Amino acid sequence: MKRILLTAALVAANAAAFAQVTPVGVWRSVDDKTGEPKAEIRIAENAGVLTGRIEKRLTKDAKPDAVCDECSDERKGKPIQGLEIIRGARKAEGKDVWEGGKILDPENGREYALRLTPVDGGNKLDVRGSFGPFGRTQTWIRVQP
């Protein structure tokens, strides 16, 4: 009986650990220049496709009524809080990497090719935005699963 309970506990622990190696959850982004927390972004999955929205702005000078003036699509003029900034990423076959989507920088309205890679057992997320050969990677910190 003890062996069965131990096996069940190990399976449950492994399932919980495996569930964390995904971009799905709430993440805290950090400003590259100041090192200060910038926003919390909720990433969700629907039919294998990821989307991400700004759930909470954390900068000291964040205006609650700020809108995306620089956006050029249907997001133009929409509130930054709640704005969808991640679209269309899918899990790469055989890898713990999500790519093929886009990420929006609401400060300049530009969209970049996106690559999401969970690291540190799923506690951190490397977020790579690129335009052609140029790009940068930010590391986001998991707030909650």
Stockholm file with secondary structure:
# STOCKHOLM 1.0

chainA/1-145         MKRILLTAALVAANAAAFAQVTPVGVWRSVDDKTGEPKAEIRIAENAGVLTGRIEKRLTKDAKPDAVCDECSDERKGKPIQGLEIIRGARKAEGKDVWEGGKILDPENGREYALRLTPVDGGNKLDVRGSFGPFGRTQTWIRVQP
#=GR chainA/1-145 SS CHHHHHHHHHHHHHHHHHHHSSSCEEEEEECTTTCCEEEEEEEEEETTEEEEEEEEECCTTCCTTCBCSSCCSTTTTCBSTTCEEEEEEEECTTSSCEEEEEEEETTTTEEEEEEEEEEGGGTEEEEEEEETTEEEEEEEEEEEC
#=GC SS_cons         CHHHHHHHHHHHHHHHHHHHSSSCEEEEEECTTTCCEEEEEEEEEETTEEEEEEEEECCTTCCTTCBCSSCCSTTTTCBSTTCEEEEEEEECTTSSCEEEEEEEETTTTEEEEEEEEEEGGGTEEEEEEEETTEEEEEEEEEEEC
//
